[in-house]
Each structure stands twice: as C-alpha cells, then as structure tokens.
C-alpha cells in the first residue's frame, strides 16, 4: 500500500496504467476522457494523440499484438462509434499482450451530441467490460482489466462516466510497478488475419473465453467438467454483495452504487463491476434473498433488460430516469416509483464563443449572408446560439462536409448556392478529409464552399495538439500536416488562406465571391485560438542549447 492520494478517475486510470508498465497509450481528446492520456504522459508514460479514435485503437491493437506489451486506448462514447470497425474484429484477433479500451460515457450530455450507453458495445462486440464507481476502483479495475486482457488474450472495455472521470476521491496504490517481460513478435496468422475461414474459428474461441469469464464471475471456476480457473491476482472485485436490513435489494454498477448507498443505506446491495458477461447465477441468488429487487443504473436499462431476459424478477427504473445523470434525489424517486415530472432546474448562463475568438468574424459573415450552414463538432458549434444563429446542422465529427454536399446536390440552385460547410482544423484531420475527397470526386453542379476554422489547436477539449499543429501530445515538435497542401493534392479548384479577424471585409468578400462562383472552394480561416496563442508562442520559442 502506498500513501493515499486525492485523484480524479481519469488520473487514477493513468496511474494504474503507468504502475502496470503499459508500453503505449493512444487516443483522441474528448470530454470526459481527455485527461487520462495527459496524466499518463505527465507520469512518464509513452502517450500520443492520434488523428481519430479508429486510428488510435488500431495503433494500440498493433502494440498489443506484441508479446508482453500492454496498451491503453482512450476515447469518449461517440469516439467508440468511430473505433467500432476495428473493435469488433479485435475481439476475434485477440491480443498477445494486453489492451484496455477506456471509454467515457457522458450521461446528461454535459459535452456531447448524444446520450449513448457504451455497455451495448460490450454485448455487440463480445468483449468483457468493467465499470468503476470511484477513483480507487478506476485504479483497481484498470489493473484488473489489464490482467484479464493478458490472461484471456482479449481487449477489455473499461467504461467510465463523467462523474467518475472528473470527481476526485481518495486512492491508495495497491502494487509496486512490475517490470514487463521481454517484448517481441511471434507470427500467428490464423489468429490475426481475419479471412472467413480463420474468423469462424475465432468467433467460437471468443465465445468460449466469455463463458470462462462468466464462470469466473460466478465463482464456479471453469464450469462443470472444466478445470478450475486460478483466481485473478489484481485488486478489486468483479462483484460485491452487501447484506442489508429489510426486504429491499438493489442491483447496481458504477457511480449509481454511491447514490444507492446514500439513498437507501439499509438496503442489500449487489454491485456489479464486471457488467459483461454478467454473473446471472449470482444475481439470481441475490434476487431470491430479498423481498424486492430493483436495478439502479444510469443510461439505458441495460442491466435490467439483461437480468429480466434471464428470467430473474427485478424492477427497473421508470422511463424518465434513462435521461441524464442520476443523483441521490433521483434514486429516491426511483425507489418510491415516482415517475411524476421532476422539478425544473433554473437555466444556467448559455455558453458562448470567447470574446476575441477568431470564429466570431466567420459566423458574423455567414449570418449576414444568410448562408445555409452545415456545421460540425467543436467549440465553434456555439455559432448556432445568439447572436449569430448561423448553423443549420450538427451531426457528428466530419459530417459538415458530407451534409453540405448532400444539400448542394438536391436543393434548387438559388438555395444550393448558399450552402457552406464549416469545420475545425482538428475535426478536419479527424474525419473531414474524406469529405474533401467526396467533394472533388462528386462535385455538385453549383460547386461547394468549405470553411476550415483553423485555430491551431483542439480547443473544445482543452487546447490539445493534433497533426495540423506540428506538435505531439507533450508539445514536442513533429512533422506538420498542412491543410492547404492536402486540399490541393485532393484536387480542389481554389484554396485560400485568410485571417478573418484581421481582414473581416476581405473575408466577407471572399465568401460572397466563392458562393457566387460555382466552383469547389476551400477557405482556411486561420488565426490561433485566443486562449491557446500564448502557449503556442511559448512552444515555438527556440530551446536554449544544453551545456556540453
């Protein structure tokens, strides 16, 4: 045991990864997951931002194909959608070392465009999933996820939520750092090359592994006729059962456990840390020992549906409570069966673009020209709010270009010529470049105009680097992706670079002429984020020569 520390859940995951000797951390910044890799880097771990979550998972998977190499990949829930393609097949290929996929869900939409429940991915992909409820468990279950991954040769999902990611609780380090074994590569074509013949066998192996994990969680070893499975040695339990007083029994997981403990301190509680595969036998035993069993969970009624499907009689929460975060008050209402309208909280101050933000000049121009604006994900999404109200769609990272092109293809010419796609520099690198390829490959009859809001950072998640900044996660210099060169290589007709704040009239004229010209135009509105500019100047200062 080490001295206790006060850490957030994100910092706890990073510390566990460092203590376990994780060789590589990859990810794409996204609230509420961003700080995991930043903390891992500060602790001395090798960490890197990747262009998007799909690439991050593929790089981490490649690292985990090496014997004894552990890797972690981090993302928010919508990032898991981007990474889903390699995720599903990675369940078949497995790993030779260890791989943890840390995904942070955002119930209540504090900083997201949907309220997705990533537990569905564990079932769909067939991958084990662990869920911590606080920083200590974030640390312990990261270690356990790495151990499970190394033993069963599977990627393991570690699902966090906003409250766990950002809340700070006491944590004690459980183990001393262990040096990893020798890292090397062994050829294993049937396990890693997923042609149909190999994939069919891999699917059967995957299901057998999941059955073993279910038996382990049940405490039944390897099942009838199978050898006993040795217990896991890392700290933290897969399941915790606490006897209470009275007839009430609560089945829960994650942060909801703490809300339930405060809302019903006398209840018997079963806390599920392994939420896929589920220990349904233990859950059935628990439900039979209480007079009333109810499932308390944030997000979708995932646990309630799975438990009921197994023929176990449990109550679930009412429909109003699948929206937003839970808290003690809401849990009390669930336990009381109260589905009446909840008190409406007073509205807070609406967010807005910073004073001096270079995006302001762009949206002022688009509003004045009455453009139809296909928007994207970034702090510039705030252009939808007053005083600009200059955004007509926002779907997902990179969608602005495709949506804008679709509108251009079908609208009457008079309206089509008003369509503009707006996208940030980091978002363009993440998933907008293929939109530019589509723009050149299938040009609309009226042409199209794309404005890249290049503020030299990933502003919306805390000023992180990306390939277009020319700096890595630790701000060290690296090769820079030059957006205008990429656009010209794709074959766009016109590429312009302009500072919209320094030359607002010239910018407005450029947009007006581009809309009228009927060509394919990329306008790079380039000016550093007002918050990032001082840091950028600091990073760009020449380093003093070290004395010999």
N, C-alpha and C positions, 0 to 999 in steps of 0.2 A: 504494500500500500504506500502511496506517495502522499505528500501534503495536499489537502483539499484545495481546489481551485474553483473560482466562480467563472463559468464559461457558458457561452451560448451553445445550443445544439449543433450549429454549424461548426463552431470551434472544436467541439467535442469529437465530431466525426473526423476532423482534420488531425487532431491529436492522436486518435486511435490509429488512423492510417499511418501516421509517422511512427508511432510506437511499434506497429506491426511490420515495419520495413517495407511499406508499399513503394514500389520502384517508380511508378509513374501515375500522375493524376492528370486527367483531361476533362474538358468541359466547355460549356458556353455560358457566359454570365446570364442569369435570370433570377429575379427575385421570386422566392426567398432562398435560393440555393447558393448565391454567388460567393458568399464568404467562406465556403468550405475550401475551395482551391486557393483562395487568397491566404487563408490561415495556414494551409498545408505548405505553401511556398515560404511563408514567413518562418515556419518551423524548420525549414531546410529541405523540404521535400521537392522533388522534381515535378513541377506543375506547368501546364501550358493551356492557354485558351486556344481553341480550335475554331475554324470558320463556322461550324454549326454542330449541333448535337449528334447528328448522324456520323460525321467525321470523327468526333470525339469518341464515340462508342467504338467505332472501327479501329481507331488507333489504340485504345485501351484493350480491345479484344486481341489485337495483334501482339501487344505486350504480354497478355496473359496466355498466349499460345506458347510462350517460353516456359520451360520447367522452372519452378520455384519463383517465378516473377509474379508479384501481386500488383494489381492496378485498380484504380478507382476512377469512375467517370461520374460527373455531377451535372445536373440539369433541373429545371423546373418541370411541372407536369406537362405543359404544352410542348416542351422540348422532347419529352419522351415520344410524342407523336412523330416528330422528325426522325428520331432514332429507332422507330418501331421496325423498320425494314431489317436492319442487321440484328435487332434484339431477338426477333422470333427465330431466326436461323442460328443465332449464337446459342440458343437453348439446345439445338441439335449438335452443333460442333463441340459445345462444351469448351473447357479451358484446360491447360496443363498446369498453370499456376493457380491464380485466384483473381476473380473480378467481381467488384461490387459496383452496382449501378445505383447511386444515390439520387433519388428523385424527390423533389419537394413540391407537394401539392399546396394550393392556395385557396382553401375554403373561405368563402366570403369575398373573393375577388379583390383582395387588397391591391393587387398589381397585375391583373391578368384579364384576358378576354373571355375566359370561360371557367366553370367550376368543375373541372374534370376530376374523377376519382381514379387514381393510378392503380388501385388494387385490382381493377378489372384487367389490367395488363398482365398481372401475375398469373391469373387464370388462363387468359387467352394465349400467352406465350408459353405457359407451363414452366414458370420459374419460381423458386422459393422466394418469399417476401417476409421481411422482418419490419416491425414498427416500434420505434422507441417512443416513450412518453415524456422524457425529460433529458437533460444533458448527460446524466450518468448512464442512462440506458442508451443514448446515442453513442456514447463511447463503448459501452459493453457490447451492444448489438452490432456495431461496426466490426469489432474483433470477432464476434460470433459469425457474422456474415462472411468474413474472410476465411474462417475455419471451415464453415460449411462448403464454401466455394472450392477450397483446396481439397477437401475430402471427397466431395461428390463430383468434382470437376464440372461445376455449373456456375454460370453467372448468378448472382444473388441480388435481388432488388431490396434496397433499404429505403422504405417510404417514410419521409418526414412531412410535417405540415408547418405552416407559417409560424404558429405559436411555439412549436418545439425548436424550429430553426433559430428564432430570434430571442427567445426567452433565456435568461441566464439562471442556472441553478448550480448547486454545489456538485463537484465531481472529484472523485479520487481515482488516480491512475492505478490500475489493478496489476499491471505486469511491468517488468523491465523490458526495454527494447531487445528483441531477439534478432540476431543476425540471420538474414535469409540464407538458404542453401545455395549451392552453385547454380547460376542461371545458364541455361543452354537450350538448344533447339533439337528436338527429335522429330524425324519425319513420321507422320501418321495420316496418310492420305484418306483412308476410309472415315476418319473422324472429322476431317476438316474440309474436305471437298464435297459439297453437298449436291452431287448429282442424285437423281431419284433413287438409284439402287442403294447408295450409302445412306441417303436421308430416311428411307423406310426403316432401316435398321436403327438409325439414330433416334427416331421417334419412339421406338419400343424401349430403347435404353433409357431415354428421358423419363418415360412413364414409370419404369422400374425404380429409378432413382427417387422420383417423387413419392412413390409408395414407401420406400425405405424411410424417407424424411417424415412422412405421416406417422409411420410406426414409431419412429424415434420420439416424436412429439407426444404420442400416446403413452410412451413409457413401456412399449411392448417389444423393444428390441427390433429384431428383423422380421417379426411376424411368425406365424405358425410354420414350423418346418424350416425356418431360416436361421442362420447363425445370429447370435446376439450381436448387436451393434455396440461398439465401445462408446461410452458417453463422450459428449463434447467437453473439452477442457477449458474453453474460454469462459469468462464470467457472463452473467446474465442468464435468465431462464427463457425457455421457449414458451412457457405457460406458467401462470401463477394463480393459485386458488386460495382465497382468503375466506375463512369461515366467519360469519357474522351472527347477529341475533335476529330472530324473527323469520318471516316467510319470504322476504324479498331477496331475489338473487339477480345480480347484474352481470352481463357478459359484455366486455368492452375491450378497447385497444387504444394505443396512442394517447394523445392528450386528454381524450374523453375519460380515461381512467381517473385522472386527478379531479375532474369536475364531478364524477360519480362519487368518489370518496367523500367529497365535501357535501354534496347534495344529500347523500344517504349513508351516513357514517356507520349505521347499524347493519347495513346490507351485507350479504355474502357476495363476493366479487370474484369473477374469473377474468383475469387479464390475459389476452392473447398477444404474445409478442411475435409468434410465427403465425401470420394471417393467411399464408398459403404455403403448403397444404394445411388444412385445418385438422386439428385433433378432435374429430367429431365424436369419437367414443368418450373422451374425457368431458366434452361439452354435454353429451347426453347424461353422463353420470351426474354432473353438476346440476343440470336442469331437474333431475329427479330428486335431488336433495332439498329443493326449495319449493315453496308453495307457488311462487310467481317468478318466472324468469323473463327478463326483459333485456334487449340488446340496446346499448347506448353507443352510438358511433357517429362521427362526423361524415358528411358527404352522402354518397349513395347508401341504401340499405344493403350493402354487400354482405356483411356478416349475417344479418337477419335472414336474407334470402337463402344463403348457403345452408344455414342451420335448419331452416324450415324445410328445405329441399331434402334434407336427410331424415325428415320425419320427426324432428325434435320440436316440441311445442314451446315456442318462445314468442314474446311480443316484440314488435318493432316500434320505432318512433313514428309519429304522425307525419304526414306529407309536408307540413310547414317547416319541419326541422331538417329536411335534407338540404335546405338552402342556408348558406352562411356558416360561421363558426358556432360551435356550442360553447356554453359557459354554465356556471353553476345554476343560475336562474332558469335557463332554458332546460337543463336536465331535470330540475324540479318539476317544471311544467310537463315534460315528457312522462315522468314517473306518475304524475297526477292525471295523465290522459287529457291534458288541457290543450286542445287544438284551436282555441279561440284566437282572434287576431292579437298579435303581440304589440306592446307599446311601441309607438313610432319614435325612434331616437331623433333628437334635433340634428338638423343637417349641419355639417361642418363647412368650413370655407372651401369652395371649389378650388382644385389645383389650377395652376396657370403657368404659361411659359415665363421663365425668368425675365425680369427687366434687363434689357440689353442682349437677350437671346437672339442669335442671328436668324432663327426661324421666323421671328415676328415679321420681318420685312417680306418674307416669302408668302406667308399666309395673308398679309395685308394686300399684297398684289393679287393673289388668287381670288380673294373675296371681292376686290374691286372689279376684276374682270369677269366675275360671276362664272367661274370655271366649275365644271363637274370634276370633283377631286376624288380619285381613288387613293385612299390613304393606307398607312402601314403602321407597324408596331414600333413605338419609340416614344421618347418624351414629346416629339412633335405631334403625336396623336392628340395632344391638347389643343391643336389648331381647330378641333371640332367645337370647342367651347367659345363663348363670348370672350373678347369682342369680335373674333374672326368668323367663327362658324363656317369654316372653309374646308370641310371634309365630308364626303358623302358615303364612304365605305371604309371599314377596317375589319379584316377577317383574320389574318394570320401573318407571320413573318414572310415577307416577299410577295404577298398576294396583290399588292397595289399595281404592279406592272401587268400581271395577267388579267386582273379585273378591269383595269383601264383599257387593255387591248380588246377584251370582250365587248365592252361598251362601244368602243370605236367601230367594231365590226358590224354592229347591228343598228345603232342609232341613226336617225336621219342626219344628213350631212351637217345641217345647221347646229344640231346638238353635239354630234360626234366631234366637231372641230373645237369644242370647249373642254373636252376630256383631257385631264392631266393626271399622271401618276406621280405620287410623292413618296420617296423612300429615303431612309437614312443611310449613311456610309457603312455602318456595321451591319445593318439589315440587308443591304445590297450584297455584301460579301456572304452573309449567312445563307440567303436563299433568293436573291434577286437577280443574280447573273443569268440564270436560266431563263428568266423573264425577258432579259435583254436579247437573248438568243431567239426566243419566240418572236420578239418584236422585229428582228431582222429577217427571220425566216418566213413569217406570215404577216407582212406589213398590211395594216388596214388601208383602205382606199384614201382616207384622209390623212395618212401618216399618224404620228403619235408624238407626244411630248412627255418625257420623264425628267423630273427634277430630283436630283440627289442632294439631300440636305447633309452636306459633309461638314460636321463639326469636330472632326479629328479625334473622336472618342466614342465609346459606348455609353452615352450619357445616362440613359434611363435606369441603368442598374448600378451606377456609382462610378462612372468615369473609368471603365476598364479599356484595355488595349484591344486591338483587333488587327488583322493583316494589313489594313489600309493605313495604320498609324506608323508602321515601321518599327514597332517596339513589341517585345514579348510581355508575358504576364508580369514579370518582375521589372518591366520597363527597360530592359537591356535592348540595344538596337538590333534589328534584324532586317532582312530583305523586305521592302515595302511594296505592297500591291498598289499600282497606280490606276485609279479608276478610269481615267480618260484613255489610257493606253489599252485597257481591256475593252472598252467600248469601241474604239477604232478597230481593234483586231476582230471584233464580232461583225463589224461592217456597217455600223450606224452612219447615217448620212452626215450629220452635224453633231459636233461635240464642243460645248462651250464651258469655260470655267469663269466664274464671276463671284465677287463678294457682294451679296445682296444688301448688306448693311452699309457698306462704304459707298455703293453706287446704286441706290434704290431705283432711281429713274431709269438708269441703263438696264437694270434687271427687269423692270416692268416692261420696258420696250422690247427686250429680248423675248420675254414670254409672249407678248402680244404678237410679235412677228413670227415666232415659231408656231403659234396656234394657227395663224393665217397661211403659213407656207405650205402645209400639206406634206411635210417631209418627216422623216424619223429624226428626232432631236433629243439629245441628252444634255441637260443643263446641270452642271455641278455648281451648286450654290455653296461656296467654300468659305467658311470662317470658323475659327475654333470656338467651341463652347466657352461661354464667359467664365464658367466655373473651372474648366479644365485648362484654360490658357496659361495661368501662372505655373501650373505643374508641368505643362508641355515645355514651357521655356526653360524650366529647371532641368528637365530630362535632356534637352537639346544642348545644354551648356557643355563645352568640352571638358573632359575629365583631366585633372592635373596629373602630370606624369609621376609615377611612383619612383621614389629614390631607389637606385640600384643597391 
